[in-house]
């Protein structure tokens, strides 16, 4: 599965945990070859809305981030209980 499809699937998995307008926006970004922006924005909003990804979702986020050559800081704050 390519990065765009995998990212789109991940974003949609957060559909009941984030506002619909964010989900639509990030899916649109991913579909328009702005995957890095979509993933970064998704991670920011997950933190803002106190959404803690499951361990499996964190693995996917990390793998996508690595595939997009993003810095670890893009996602490593997610899931920390001390935030």
N, C-alpha and C positions, 0 to 999 in steps of 0.2 A: 504494500500500500504506500502510495507516495505521501509526502509531507502534507500537502494541501488537504487530501482526503482524511488523513489521520487527524490533522488539526481540526478540521470541520466536525468530525465525529466527536472529538474531545469537547469542543465548544458546546455542541448540542447536548452533551451529557450533563452540562451545568445548567440546562434550561429551566429547571425548577428551583434552582438555587441562586440565580442571578436574574435581574430584570430582562424581560424579553427584548427591549431595545438594544441592550448590550449584546445579547446573543445574535440578533440579526446583524448588527454592525460588524461584529467580529467574524461571523461567517462570510459576510460580504467582502471584508478585507482579505480573508484567506482565499476566497474564490477569485479575487483580482490580484493575485500574486503578491500580497502584502502580508505574508505569513508571519514574518518576524514582528511586525507591528501588532498583528492580531494576538499573537501569543503574549507579547509584553503587556498589552492592554488587558488581556484576560487575567493574567497573574496579578496585575495591579488591582483590578476589581474584585478578585477573589479575596485579596487581603482587605480591601475597603469594606466589603460586606461580611467579613469574618467567616468566609466559606473555607472550611478545611478539606482539601482534596483527600480522597482515599489514598492509601499507599499505592495502589495500582495507577491511579490518576497522576500521582506525583512522578511515578516512573515514566509514564507517557510524556508528561511535561518536560522532564529532564531529557528524555531521548529526542523530543522535538527541538528543544533548545540546543542540544548538541548538534543536531542535524542542520540547524539554522545558524550555527556558529555564534550563538549568543553567549554572553557572559553568565556565569553561574548566579550572579546577583539578580538576574531576571526572574528567577524562580525559587532560590534557596530559602527565602524567608517564609514560604508557604508551609503550613503544617506545624510550625513551631508553637508550642504551648505557651511560650513566654511572651508572645506579642500582645 
